[in-house]
Amino acid sequence: MTEQKVTITNESGLHARPATLFTQLAAKFASKITVSIGEKKADAKSILTVLTLGATKGAEVLISAEGADEAEAVAALAEFLTTHND
């Protein structure tokens, strides 16, 4: 399992359009990917569960992945959360 904590830098957090792009990126990987904020956990490939996190700018998110491409998945999603500004 590969994990990484990141802080969301996008002004609108992980809502609507950024969440859609995030889940589309996650879906490109074979690994099982989870994102969590505190006790709340979500399937990174499910827009509905990602939106339930209520992730805002400045929130610390833990990205966890398990599978054949877990390292690549975590790196790509962490980069998205720290560099994407939409």
C-alpha positions, 0 to 999 in steps of 0.5 A: 500500500502506498499513501501520501498526505497532501494539502488541497490548493485549489480555490474551490477545493474538491467540489464539482468540476475539480472532483470530476477531473480527480475521479476521472484521473483516478479511474485511469489506474487499476489500483483501489484508491481511497481518499480520506479527510479525518474519519471520512473516507471515499472511493477516489473513483466515485464522484458521489463519495468524493463530494461527500468529503466536503474537501475545501482549500487547505484541507489535508487529504490522505491518498491511499492506493493498493494494487499494481500501479499504486505508486503512480496513482498516488503520485498523479493524484497528489500532484493534481490536488497540489497543482490543479487550479480550476 
